[in-house]
Amino acid sequence: MTAAAGSTGSFPYKLVATDLDGTLLRSDETVSERTREALAAAGAAHIVVTGRAVPWTRHILDDLGYEGLAVCGQGAQVYDAGEHRLLTSVTLDRQLAGLALAKIEAEVGPLLLAASRDGLDGEVLVGPGYRRLEGQLPVVPIRDAADLWSAPLNKLYVQHPTLSDDELAAVAAEVAGGLVGVTMAGAGIVELLPLGLSKATGLSLAARRLGVKAADTIAFGDMPNDIPMFAWAAHGVAMANAHDDLKAVADEVTSSNEEDGIAVVLERLLGQRVRAQPAAPGAP
Protein backbone atom coordinates (compact mmCIF):
# COMPACT_ATOMS: atom_id res chain seq x y z
CA MET A 1 0.00 0.00 0.00
CA THR A 2 1.46 3.33 -1.05
CA ALA A 3 0.31 6.93 -1.06
CA ALA A 4 1.26 8.30 -4.46
CA ALA A 5 -0.60 11.52 -5.19
CA GLY A 6 -3.13 11.81 -7.99
CA SER A 7 -6.15 9.78 -9.05
CA THR A 8 -7.05 7.75 -12.10
CA GLY A 9 -10.21 6.86 -13.97
CA SER A 10 -13.50 8.24 -12.74
CA PHE A 11 -12.67 8.45 -9.04
CA PRO A 12 -13.65 11.99 -7.91
CA TYR A 13 -11.07 12.50 -5.13
CA LYS A 14 -7.29 12.84 -5.08
CA LEU A 15 -6.90 11.82 -1.43
CA VAL A 16 -8.47 9.11 0.73
CA ALA A 17 -7.90 9.70 4.46
CA THR A 18 -8.70 6.77 6.73
CA ASP A 19 -8.71 6.33 10.45
CA LEU A 20 -7.09 3.07 11.56
CA ASP A 21 -8.86 1.29 14.43
CA GLY A 22 -12.52 0.60 13.80
CA THR A 23 -12.25 1.94 10.25
CA LEU A 24 -9.47 0.64 7.99
CA LEU A 25 -8.56 -2.21 10.32
CA ARG A 26 -10.78 -5.14 11.18
CA SER A 27 -10.84 -6.34 14.78
CA ASP A 28 -7.86 -8.61 14.12
CA GLU A 29 -5.81 -5.56 12.96
CA THR A 30 -5.80 -6.67 9.31
CA VAL A 31 -7.06 -4.94 6.16
CA SER A 32 -9.31 -7.03 3.95
CA GLU A 33 -8.26 -7.88 0.41
CA ARG A 34 -11.39 -6.19 -0.89
CA THR A 35 -10.46 -2.92 0.82
CA ARG A 36 -6.89 -3.14 -0.44
CA GLU A 37 -8.17 -3.65 -3.99
CA ALA A 38 -10.61 -0.74 -3.74
CA LEU A 39 -7.91 1.63 -2.48
CA ALA A 40 -5.59 0.55 -5.30
CA ALA A 41 -8.34 0.92 -7.91
CA ALA A 42 -9.13 4.45 -6.74
CA GLY A 43 -5.59 5.47 -7.65
CA ALA A 44 -5.72 8.33 -5.14
CA ALA A 45 -3.24 9.17 -2.43
CA HIS A 46 -4.02 7.32 0.79
CA ILE A 47 -3.11 8.77 4.18
CA VAL A 48 -3.67 6.89 7.43
CA VAL A 49 -4.84 9.31 10.13
CA THR A 50 -4.81 7.76 13.61
CA GLY A 51 -4.89 8.70 17.26
CA ARG A 52 -2.10 6.19 17.87
CA ALA A 53 1.37 7.67 18.23
CA VAL A 54 4.05 6.44 15.82
CA PRO A 55 5.40 3.65 18.08
CA TRP A 56 1.88 2.15 18.25
CA THR A 57 1.33 2.59 14.50
CA ARG A 58 4.46 1.77 12.54
CA HIS A 59 4.38 -2.01 13.03
CA ILE A 60 0.88 -2.10 11.50
CA LEU A 61 1.96 0.07 8.57
CA ASP A 62 4.99 -2.15 8.02
CA ASP A 63 2.80 -5.28 8.06
CA LEU A 64 0.48 -3.66 5.50
CA GLY A 65 3.37 -2.69 3.25
CA TYR A 66 2.24 0.93 3.61
CA GLU A 67 4.94 3.34 2.46
CA GLY A 68 3.17 6.71 2.38
CA LEU A 69 2.57 9.43 4.94
CA ALA A 70 0.71 8.73 8.16
CA VAL A 71 -0.75 11.26 10.57
CA CYS A 72 -0.28 9.89 14.08
CA GLY A 73 -0.83 10.94 17.68
CA GLN A 74 -4.15 12.70 16.97
CA GLY A 75 -2.46 14.98 14.47
CA ALA A 76 0.69 15.62 16.49
CA GLN A 77 2.99 13.61 14.21
CA VAL A 78 3.43 13.33 10.45
CA TYR A 79 5.36 10.13 9.76
CA ASP A 80 6.96 8.92 6.54
CA ALA A 81 6.30 5.17 6.70
CA GLY A 82 8.50 4.39 3.71
CA GLU A 83 11.55 6.08 5.21
CA HIS A 84 10.62 5.35 8.86
CA ARG A 85 11.13 9.03 9.57
CA LEU A 86 9.25 11.51 11.74
CA LEU A 87 8.64 14.64 9.65
CA THR A 88 6.82 16.85 12.15
CA SER A 89 5.95 16.57 15.82
CA VAL A 90 3.94 18.75 18.21
CA THR A 91 4.33 18.36 21.96
CA LEU A 92 2.02 19.12 24.85
CA ASP A 93 2.87 22.12 27.05
CA ARG A 94 3.31 20.27 30.31
CA GLN A 95 2.69 23.33 32.47
CA LEU A 96 -0.65 24.01 30.76
CA ALA A 97 -1.52 20.32 30.89
CA GLY A 98 -0.85 20.23 34.62
CA LEU A 99 -3.09 23.23 35.15
CA ALA A 100 -5.80 21.68 33.00
CA LEU A 101 -5.57 18.45 34.94
CA ALA A 102 -5.90 20.32 38.24
CA LYS A 103 -9.04 22.08 36.97
CA ILE A 104 -10.63 18.83 35.87
CA GLU A 105 -9.81 17.05 39.13
CA ALA A 106 -11.19 19.97 41.10
CA GLU A 107 -14.47 19.32 39.33
CA VAL A 108 -14.69 15.51 39.32
CA GLY A 109 -12.04 14.23 41.74
CA PRO A 110 -8.82 12.26 41.11
CA LEU A 111 -8.22 10.89 37.62
CA LEU A 112 -6.34 7.83 36.42
CA LEU A 113 -3.52 8.87 34.09
CA ALA A 114 -1.31 7.68 31.26
CA ALA A 115 0.86 9.60 28.81
CA SER A 116 2.41 9.21 25.37
CA ARG A 117 6.01 10.39 25.15
CA ASP A 118 7.21 12.16 22.02
CA GLY A 119 9.47 10.63 19.38
CA LEU A 120 9.82 7.60 17.13
CA ASP A 121 10.37 5.39 20.15
CA GLY A 122 8.23 7.31 22.64
CA GLU A 123 6.87 5.04 25.34
CA VAL A 124 3.34 5.04 26.67
CA LEU A 125 3.54 5.40 30.44
CA VAL A 126 0.66 4.13 32.58
CA GLY A 127 0.08 5.44 36.09
CA PRO A 128 -1.41 3.57 39.06
CA GLY A 129 -4.95 2.31 38.49
CA TYR A 130 -5.19 3.25 34.81
CA ARG A 131 -7.30 0.60 33.10
CA ARG A 132 -5.64 -0.88 30.06
CA LEU A 133 -7.95 -2.13 27.37
CA GLU A 134 -7.81 -5.66 26.02
CA GLY A 135 -5.54 -5.84 23.02
CA GLN A 136 -3.68 -2.60 23.79
CA LEU A 137 -0.03 -2.51 22.87
CA PRO A 138 2.81 -2.68 25.41
CA VAL A 139 3.11 0.12 27.94
CA VAL A 140 5.50 1.04 30.74
CA PRO A 141 3.84 0.94 34.18
CA ILE A 142 4.98 3.59 36.66
CA ARG A 143 4.35 3.84 40.37
CA ASP A 144 4.49 7.61 40.73
CA ALA A 145 2.26 9.69 38.45
CA ALA A 146 4.81 12.50 38.70
CA ASP A 147 7.04 10.45 36.37
CA LEU A 148 4.58 11.15 33.55
CA TRP A 149 5.93 14.69 33.33
CA SER A 150 9.64 13.90 33.15
CA ALA A 151 9.99 14.05 29.33
CA PRO A 152 8.21 15.73 26.37
CA LEU A 153 4.71 14.36 25.73
CA ASN A 154 2.30 14.25 22.80
CA LYS A 155 -0.75 13.76 25.00
CA LEU A 156 -2.22 12.65 28.29
CA TYR A 157 -4.80 9.89 28.65
CA VAL A 158 -7.36 10.35 31.44
CA GLN A 159 -9.91 8.01 32.98
CA HIS A 160 -12.38 8.44 35.83
CA PRO A 161 -13.44 5.71 38.28
CA THR A 162 -17.17 6.23 37.66
CA LEU A 163 -17.84 8.76 34.91
CA SER A 164 -18.43 7.52 31.38
CA ASP A 165 -16.06 8.54 28.59
CA ASP A 166 -18.64 10.98 27.20
CA GLU A 167 -19.24 12.52 30.63
CA LEU A 168 -15.53 12.89 31.38
CA ALA A 169 -14.78 14.39 27.97
CA ALA A 170 -17.63 16.88 28.35
CA VAL A 171 -16.46 18.04 31.79
CA ALA A 172 -12.84 18.26 30.69
CA ALA A 173 -13.75 20.36 27.66
CA GLU A 174 -15.93 22.66 29.76
CA VAL A 175 -13.46 23.41 32.54
CA ALA A 176 -10.12 23.07 30.71
CA GLY A 177 -10.93 23.56 27.04
CA GLY A 178 -9.14 26.90 27.00
CA LEU A 179 -5.88 25.27 28.02
CA VAL A 180 -5.81 21.95 26.16
CA GLY A 181 -7.67 20.11 23.46
CA VAL A 182 -9.98 17.32 24.63
CA THR A 183 -11.08 14.38 22.52
CA MET A 184 -12.43 10.85 22.83
CA ALA A 185 -10.66 8.36 20.59
CA GLY A 186 -12.27 5.10 21.69
CA ALA A 187 -13.66 3.18 24.63
CA GLY A 188 -11.77 4.24 27.74
CA ILE A 189 -9.64 6.69 25.74
CA VAL A 190 -10.18 10.35 26.65
CA GLU A 191 -7.18 12.47 25.73
CA LEU A 192 -5.75 15.88 26.58
CA LEU A 193 -3.87 17.37 23.61
CA PRO A 194 -1.98 20.53 22.66
CA LEU A 195 -4.57 23.28 22.26
CA GLY A 196 -5.78 23.54 18.66
CA LEU A 197 -4.35 20.17 17.64
CA SER A 198 -6.60 17.69 15.84
CA LYS A 199 -6.51 15.11 13.10
CA ALA A 200 -7.45 17.94 10.73
CA THR A 201 -4.31 19.96 11.49
CA GLY A 202 -2.05 16.95 10.95
CA LEU A 203 -3.92 15.87 7.82
CA SER A 204 -3.71 19.35 6.31
CA LEU A 205 0.08 19.33 6.78
CA ALA A 206 0.42 15.89 5.22
CA ALA A 207 -1.90 16.76 2.33
CA ARG A 208 0.08 19.92 1.61
CA ARG A 209 3.21 17.81 1.21
CA LEU A 210 1.36 15.84 -1.47
CA GLY A 211 -0.04 18.93 -3.14
CA VAL A 212 -3.63 17.92 -2.33
CA LYS A 213 -6.39 20.18 -0.96
CA ALA A 214 -9.30 19.58 1.39
CA ALA A 215 -11.71 19.88 -1.54
CA ASP A 216 -10.01 16.83 -3.09
CA THR A 217 -10.35 14.66 0.04
CA ILE A 218 -12.73 11.95 1.23
CA ALA A 219 -12.30 10.85 4.87
CA PHE A 220 -13.42 7.74 6.77
CA GLY A 221 -13.66 7.39 10.57
CA ASP A 222 -15.54 6.01 13.55
CA MET A 223 -14.99 8.15 16.67
CA PRO A 224 -15.48 11.75 17.87
CA ASN A 225 -11.77 12.45 17.31
CA ASP A 226 -12.55 12.16 13.59
CA ILE A 227 -15.02 15.08 13.66
CA PRO A 228 -12.37 17.75 12.83
CA MET A 229 -11.12 15.59 9.95
CA PHE A 230 -14.67 15.39 8.56
CA ALA A 231 -15.03 19.16 8.87
CA TRP A 232 -11.80 19.63 6.89
CA ALA A 233 -12.44 17.10 4.13
CA ALA A 234 -14.90 17.55 1.28
CA HIS A 235 -16.77 14.36 2.22
CA GLY A 236 -16.88 12.50 5.53
CA VAL A 237 -17.96 8.87 5.79
CA ALA A 238 -18.76 7.30 9.15
CA MET A 239 -18.60 3.56 9.65
CA ALA A 240 -21.73 1.69 10.77
CA ASN A 241 -19.93 1.01 14.05
CA ALA A 242 -19.16 4.72 14.56
CA HIS A 243 -19.99 6.84 17.60
CA ASP A 244 -23.31 8.68 17.27
CA ASP A 245 -21.57 12.07 17.50
CA LEU A 246 -19.58 11.31 14.35
CA LYS A 247 -22.57 9.90 12.49
CA ALA A 248 -24.41 13.15 13.23
CA VAL A 249 -21.88 15.21 11.24
CA ALA A 250 -21.04 12.66 8.54
CA ASP A 251 -22.08 13.12 4.92
CA GLU A 252 -22.94 9.44 4.82
CA VAL A 253 -22.74 6.24 6.85
CA THR A 254 -21.30 3.09 5.30
CA SER A 255 -21.00 -0.52 6.43
CA SER A 256 -18.88 -1.43 9.43
CA ASN A 257 -15.13 -1.97 9.42
CA GLU A 258 -15.78 -5.70 9.59
CA GLU A 259 -17.98 -5.48 6.47
CA ASP A 260 -15.57 -3.57 4.19
CA GLY A 261 -17.28 -0.23 4.67
CA ILE A 262 -14.46 1.70 2.99
CA ALA A 263 -14.54 -0.56 -0.05
CA VAL A 264 -18.32 -0.24 -0.35
CA VAL A 265 -18.02 3.54 -0.80
CA LEU A 266 -14.95 3.48 -3.02
CA GLU A 267 -16.47 0.87 -5.32
CA ARG A 268 -19.62 2.95 -5.68
CA LEU A 269 -17.63 6.07 -6.52
CA LEU A 270 -15.63 4.10 -9.07
CA GLY A 271 -18.85 2.89 -10.67
CA GLN A 272 -18.07 -0.68 -9.79
CA ARG A 273 -20.72 -3.11 -8.59
CA VAL A 274 -20.35 -4.01 -4.94
CA ARG A 275 -19.57 -7.68 -4.75
CA ALA A 276 -22.63 -9.79 -4.20
CA GLN A 277 -22.85 -12.16 -1.28
CA PRO A 278 -22.90 -15.88 -2.19
CA ALA A 279 -26.44 -17.14 -2.72
CA ALA A 280 -27.88 -19.45 -0.11
CA PRO A 281 -28.14 -23.11 -1.10
CA GLY A 282 -31.22 -23.65 -3.22
CA ALA A 283 -31.72 -19.94 -3.95
CA PRO A 284 -32.46 -18.96 -7.57
Kinemage of the C-alpha trace (Angstrom):
@kinemage 1
@onewidth
@group {chain A} dominant
@subgroup {mainchain}
@vectorlist {calphas} color= white
{ca met a 1} P 0.000 0.000 0.000
{ca thr a 2} L 1.457 3.326 -1.053
{ca ala a 3} L 0.308 6.932 -1.062
{ca ala a 4} L 1.260 8.305 -4.461
{ca ala a 5} L -0.598 11.523 -5.192
{ca gly a 6} L -3.125 11.808 -7.993
{ca ser a 7} L -6.149 9.782 -9.054
{ca thr a 8} L -7.053 7.754 -12.099
{ca gly a 9} L -10.206 6.864 -13.971
{ca ser a 10} L -13.504 8.242 -12.739
{ca phe a 11} L -12.667 8.452 -9.039
{ca pro a 12} L -13.645 11.986 -7.909
{ca tyr a 13} L -11.074 12.502 -5.125
{ca lys a 14} L -7.292 12.843 -5.082
{ca leu a 15} L -6.899 11.821 -1.425
{ca val a 16} L -8.467 9.106 0.732
{ca ala a 17} L -7.899 9.702 4.458
{ca thr a 18} L -8.703 6.775 6.727
{ca asp a 19} L -8.714 6.329 10.450
{ca leu a 20} L -7.087 3.075 11.555
{ca asp a 21} L -8.860 1.294 14.433
{ca gly a 22} L -12.524 0.603 13.796
{ca thr a 23} L -12.247 1.944 10.254
{ca leu a 24} L -9.469 0.639 7.990
{ca leu a 25} L -8.561 -2.214 10.324
{ca arg a 26} L -10.780 -5.139 11.184
{ca ser a 27} L -10.841 -6.340 14.785
{ca asp a 28} L -7.855 -8.610 14.120
{ca glu a 29} L -5.814 -5.559 12.955
{ca thr a 30} L -5.802 -6.668 9.308
{ca val a 31} L -7.065 -4.941 6.164
{ca ser a 32} L -9.312 -7.034 3.945
{ca glu a 33} L -8.256 -7.876 0.409
{ca arg a 34} L -11.392 -6.188 -0.886
{ca thr a 35} L -10.460 -2.916 0.820
{ca arg a 36} L -6.885 -3.141 -0.444
{ca glu a 37} L -8.165 -3.647 -3.991
{ca ala a 38} L -10.607 -0.745 -3.743
{ca leu a 39} L -7.910 1.634 -2.484
{ca ala a 40} L -5.594 0.551 -5.299
{ca ala a 41} L -8.341 0.924 -7.913
{ca ala a 42} L -9.127 4.454 -6.742
{ca gly a 43} L -5.587 5.474 -7.651
{ca ala a 44} L -5.719 8.330 -5.143
{ca ala a 45} L -3.237 9.168 -2.433
{ca his a 46} L -4.020 7.316 0.789
{ca ile a 47} L -3.107 8.768 4.179
{ca val a 48} L -3.673 6.893 7.432
{ca val a 49} L -4.844 9.313 10.134
{ca thr a 50} L -4.811 7.765 13.611
{ca gly a 51} L -4.889 8.697 17.257
{ca arg a 52} L -2.105 6.191 17.874
{ca ala a 53} L 1.369 7.667 18.232
{ca val a 54} L 4.049 6.442 15.816
{ca pro a 55} L 5.403 3.647 18.079
{ca trp a 56} L 1.882 2.153 18.249
{ca thr a 57} L 1.328 2.589 14.498
{ca arg a 58} L 4.463 1.771 12.541
{ca his a 59} L 4.378 -2.010 13.034
{ca ile a 60} L 0.883 -2.097 11.502
{ca leu a 61} L 1.961 0.069 8.574
{ca asp a 62} L 4.991 -2.154 8.025
{ca asp a 63} L 2.804 -5.277 8.055
{ca leu a 64} L 0.482 -3.656 5.503
{ca gly a 65} L 3.367 -2.691 3.252
{ca tyr a 66} L 2.236 0.934 3.612
{ca glu a 67} L 4.945 3.341 2.464
{ca gly a 68} L 3.170 6.706 2.385
{ca leu a 69} L 2.573 9.427 4.943
{ca ala a 70} L 0.711 8.735 8.155
{ca val a 71} L -0.753 11.257 10.568
{ca cys a 72} L -0.281 9.886 14.081
{ca gly a 73} L -0.825 10.941 17.677
{ca gln a 74} L -4.155 12.698 16.974
{ca gly a 75} L -2.457 14.985 14.466
{ca ala a 76} L 0.692 15.617 16.491
{ca gln a 77} L 2.994 13.612 14.208
{ca val a 78} L 3.432 13.332 10.447
{ca tyr a 79} L 5.357 10.134 9.761
{ca asp a 80} L 6.961 8.917 6.538
{ca ala a 81} L 6.303 5.174 6.700
{ca gly a 82} L 8.502 4.390 3.710
{ca glu a 83} L 11.545 6.085 5.212
{ca his a 84} L 10.623 5.353 8.860
{ca arg a 85} L 11.131 9.035 9.571
{ca leu a 86} L 9.251 11.511 11.738
{ca leu a 87} L 8.642 14.642 9.647
{ca thr a 88} L 6.816 16.851 12.150
{ca ser a 89} L 5.946 16.567 15.821
{ca val a 90} L 3.939 18.748 18.212
{ca thr a 91} L 4.327 18.359 21.961
{ca leu a 92} L 2.020 19.124 24.849
{ca asp a 93} L 2.865 22.117 27.047
{ca arg a 94} L 3.309 20.268 30.308
{ca gln a 95} L 2.685 23.326 32.469
{ca leu a 96} L -0.647 24.012 30.758
{ca ala a 97} L -1.524 20.316 30.894
{ca gly a 98} L -0.845 20.225 34.622
{ca leu a 99} L -3.090 23.230 35.145
{ca ala a 100} L -5.800 21.683 32.998
{ca leu a 101} L -5.569 18.450 34.942
{ca ala a 102} L -5.903 20.316 38.238
{ca lys a 103} L -9.041 22.079 36.972
{ca ile a 104} L -10.627 18.825 35.873
{ca glu a 105} L -9.806 17.047 39.132
{ca ala a 106} L -11.193 19.969 41.103
{ca glu a 107} L -14.473 19.315 39.331
{ca val a 108} L -14.685 15.508 39.319
{ca gly a 109} L -12.038 14.230 41.742
{ca pro a 110} L -8.824 12.261 41.113
{ca leu a 111} L -8.223 10.892 37.624
{ca leu a 112} L -6.338 7.833 36.418
{ca leu a 113} L -3.519 8.868 34.093
{ca ala a 114} L -1.312 7.680 31.263
{ca ala a 115} L 0.860 9.600 28.813
{ca ser a 116} L 2.411 9.214 25.372
{ca arg a 117} L 6.015 10.388 25.151
{ca asp a 118} L 7.210 12.156 22.024
{ca gly a 119} L 9.472 10.625 19.381
{ca leu a 120} L 9.823 7.597 17.125
{ca asp a 121} L 10.370 5.390 20.152
{ca gly a 122} L 8.228 7.310 22.639
{ca glu a 123} L 6.872 5.038 25.342
{ca val a 124} L 3.335 5.042 26.671
{ca leu a 125} L 3.543 5.399 30.441
{ca val a 126} L 0.661 4.132 32.578
{ca gly a 127} L 0.081 5.437 36.092
{ca pro a 128} L -1.410 3.571 39.064
{ca gly a 129} L -4.947 2.310 38.488
{ca tyr a 130} L -5.188 3.250 34.814
{ca arg a 131} L -7.303 0.599 33.105
{ca arg a 132} L -5.640 -0.881 30.062
{ca leu a 133} L -7.948 -2.130 27.367
{ca glu a 134} L -7.814 -5.665 26.025
{ca gly a 135} L -5.536 -5.836 23.022
{ca gln a 136} L -3.684 -2.602 23.790
{ca leu a 137} L -0.035 -2.511 22.874
{ca pro a 138} L 2.811 -2.682 25.413
{ca val a 139} L 3.106 0.123 27.935
{ca val a 140} L 5.500 1.039 30.743
{ca pro a 141} L 3.839 0.945 34.185
{ca ile a 142} L 4.985 3.589 36.658
{ca arg a 143} L 4.346 3.842 40.373
{ca asp a 144} L 4.494 7.613 40.734
{ca ala a 145} L 2.256 9.690 38.448
{ca ala a 146} L 4.814 12.503 38.702
{ca asp a 147} L 7.038 10.453 36.372
{ca leu a 148} L 4.580 11.147 33.554
{ca trp a 149} L 5.926 14.687 33.333
{ca ser a 150} L 9.635 13.897 33.149
{ca ala a 151} L 9.991 14.055 29.328
{ca pro a 152} L 8.209 15.731 26.374
{ca leu a 153} L 4.713 14.363 25.725
{ca asn a 154} L 2.299 14.247 22.799
{ca lys a 155} L -0.746 13.761 24.998
{ca leu a 156} L -2.224 12.645 28.293
{ca tyr a 157} L -4.804 9.887 28.649
{ca val a 158} L -7.363 10.353 31.440
{ca gln a 159} L -9.911 8.013 32.984
{ca his a 160} L -12.384 8.437 35.831
{ca pro a 161} L -13.443 5.711 38.284
{ca thr a 162} L -17.173 6.232 37.665
{ca leu a 163} L -17.845 8.764 34.912
{ca ser a 164} L -18.425 7.521 31.378
{ca asp a 165} L -16.061 8.542 28.587
{ca asp a 166} L -18.638 10.981 27.200
{ca glu a 167} L -19.236 12.522 30.631
{ca leu a 168} L -15.534 12.890 31.380
{ca ala a 169} L -14.775 14.392 27.969
{ca ala a 170} L -17.626 16.883 28.354
{ca val a 171} L -16.459 18.038 31.791
{ca ala a 172} L -12.835 18.259 30.693
{ca ala a 173} L -13.751 20.364 27.660
{ca glu a 174} L -15.928 22.661 29.756
{ca val a 175} L -13.457 23.411 32.538
{ca ala a 176} L -10.118 23.069 30.709
{ca gly a 177} L -10.927 23.561 27.036
{ca gly a 178} L -9.142 26.902 27.004
{ca leu a 179} L -5.882 25.269 28.018
{ca val a 180} L -5.810 21.950 26.158
{ca gly a 181} L -7.669 20.107 23.465
{ca val a 182} L -9.984 17.322 24.630
{ca thr a 183} L -11.083 14.383 22.520
{ca met a 184} L -12.430 10.848 22.831
{ca ala a 185} L -10.657 8.357 20.590
{ca gly a 186} L -12.273 5.099 21.689
{ca ala a 187} L -13.665 3.177 24.631
{ca gly a 188} L -11.768 4.245 27.741
{ca ile a 189} L -9.640 6.695 25.743
{ca val a 190} L -10.183 10.351 26.645
{ca glu a 191} L -7.175 12.469 25.730
{ca leu a 192} L -5.749 15.882 26.581
{ca leu a 193} L -3.867 17.367 23.607
{ca pro a 194} L -1.976 20.528 22.662
{ca leu a 195} L -4.572 23.281 22.255
{ca gly a 196} L -5.775 23.536 18.664
{ca leu a 197} L -4.353 20.169 17.645
{ca ser a 198} L -6.596 17.693 15.835
{ca lys a 199} L -6.511 15.108 13.097
{ca ala a 200} L -7.452 17.940 10.732
{ca thr a 201} L -4.312 19.956 11.489
{ca gly a 202} L -2.052 16.952 10.952
{ca leu a 203} L -3.923 15.869 7.817
{ca ser a 204} L -3.708 19.345 6.313
{ca leu a 205} L 0.081 19.325 6.785
{ca ala a 206} L 0.421 15.887 5.219
{ca ala a 207} L -1.901 16.764 2.325
{ca arg a 208} L 0.080 19.924 1.612
{ca arg a 209} L 3.205 17.810 1.209
{ca leu a 210} L 1.361 15.837 -1.472
{ca gly a 211} L -0.043 18.933 -3.144
{ca val a 212} L -3.626 17.919 -2.328
{ca lys a 213} L -6.387 20.178 -0.961
{ca ala a 214} L -9.298 19.584 1.389
{ca ala a 215} L -11.712 19.885 -1.536
{ca asp a 216} L -10.014 16.826 -3.089
{ca thr a 217} L -10.349 14.659 0.038
{ca ile a 218} L -12.734 11.953 1.227
{ca ala a 219} L -12.303 10.851 4.868
{ca phe a 220} L -13.421 7.744 6.771
{ca gly a 221} L -13.660 7.394 10.565
{ca asp a 222} L -15.538 6.007 13.548
{ca met a 223} L -14.993 8.147 16.674
{ca pro a 224} L -15.480 11.752 17.875
{ca asn a 225} L -11.768 12.454 17.314
{ca asp a 226} L -12.554 12.155 13.588
{ca ile a 227} L -15.016 15.082 13.657
{ca pro a 228} L -12.373 17.747 12.829
{ca met a 229} L -11.122 15.594 9.946
{ca phe a 230} L -14.666 15.392 8.563
{ca ala a 231} L -15.035 19.158 8.870
{ca trp a 232} L -11.798 19.635 6.894
{ca ala a 233} L -12.441 17.102 4.133
{ca ala a 234} L -14.899 17.553 1.275
{ca his a 235} L -16.766 14.365 2.216
{ca gly a 236} L -16.875 12.501 5.531
{ca val a 237} L -17.956 8.872 5.791
{ca ala a 238} L -18.762 7.296 9.154
{ca met a 239} L -18.600 3.561 9.646
{ca ala a 240} L -21.727 1.692 10.767
{ca asn a 241} L -19.931 1.012 14.053
{ca ala a 242} L -19.160 4.724 14.562
{ca his a 243} L -19.986 6.841 17.605
{ca asp a 244} L -23.306 8.683 17.272
{ca asp a 245} L -21.573 12.074 17.504
{ca leu a 246} L -19.579 11.306 14.354
{ca lys a 247} L -22.573 9.904 12.486
{ca ala a 248} L -24.407 13.151 13.234
{ca val a 249} L -21.881 15.213 11.244
{ca ala a 250} L -21.039 12.664 8.538
{ca asp a 251} L -22.080 13.125 4.925
{ca glu a 252} L -22.941 9.435 4.822
{ca val a 253} L -22.742 6.236 6.851
{ca thr a 254} L -21.296 3.092 5.304
{ca ser a 255} L -21.001 -0.522 6.435
{ca ser a 256} L -18.875 -1.434 9.430
{ca asn a 257} L -15.127 -1.965 9.419
{ca glu a 258} L -15.784 -5.704 9.592
{ca glu a 259} L -17.983 -5.476 6.468
{ca asp a 260} L -15.567 -3.572 4.191
{ca gly a 261} L -17.284 -0.232 4.671
{ca ile a 262} L -14.459 1.698 2.995
{ca ala a 263} L -14.543 -0.557 -0.055
{ca val a 264} L -18.323 -0.235 -0.355
{ca val a 265} L -18.018 3.536 -0.799
{ca leu a 266} L -14.947 3.478 -3.022
{ca glu a 267} L -16.472 0.873 -5.321
{ca arg a 268} L -19.620 2.947 -5.676
{ca leu a 269} L -17.631 6.070 -6.520
{ca leu a 270} L -15.629 4.101 -9.067
{ca gly a 271} L -18.850 2.887 -10.668
{ca gln a 272} L -18.072 -0.684 -9.788
{ca arg a 273} L -20.721 -3.106 -8.595
{ca val a 274} L -20.354 -4.007 -4.936
{ca arg a 275} L -19.566 -7.678 -4.748
{ca ala a 276} L -22.633 -9.788 -4.204
{ca gln a 277} L -22.853 -12.155 -1.279
{ca pro a 278} L -22.896 -15.878 -2.188
{ca ala a 279} L -26.438 -17.139 -2.717
{ca ala a 280} L -27.879 -19.445 -0.107
{ca pro a 281} L -28.138 -23.114 -1.097
{ca gly a 282} L -31.224 -23.653 -3.216
{ca ala a 283} L -31.716 -19.942 -3.953
{ca pro a 284} L -32.465 -18.963 -7.570
